[in-house]
């Protein structure tokens, strides 16, 4: 079987969104920087690493990239803007192979439709892009998902398996 460790990245995720033409480019770069930071740190510690996987997820609505909210007011504002609206969820993934230094990236886009929300309904965790988690209470807000539900939750498992397979043969 596979041996793996979950190693959180210390990458600050403070890239300037204005420098990226699309949410796809932005989320892929965040995923890549997360993976490269972990790879550099583990390599510097003398740890043998074959593959580091980085992932980042953002919500895009009306031309704005929504990440984790700063506070409850920001979360309330985000969820209010998503009420009764379609929005896109982008999960960027970076596969950083060592020692070959090959970096393979991809992005999965999923469109989500919310039902109308009222102020009492909007109570969701603060640590999620767009202020909601499809695996949490927000699943009751969703009237449609066009694409990969796992991507909305935070990691596009199906697409990952397709993308990593050629590197494992």
Secondary structure, 3 states (H helix, E strand, C coil): CCCCCCCCCCCCCCCCHHHCCCHHHHHHHHHHHHHHHHHHHHHHCCCCCCEEEEEEEEEEECCEEECECCCHHHHHHHHHHHCCCEEEEEEEEEEEECCCCCEEEEEEEEEEEECCCCCCCCCCCCCCECCCCCCCHHHHHEEEEECCHHHHHCCCHHHHHHHHHHHHC
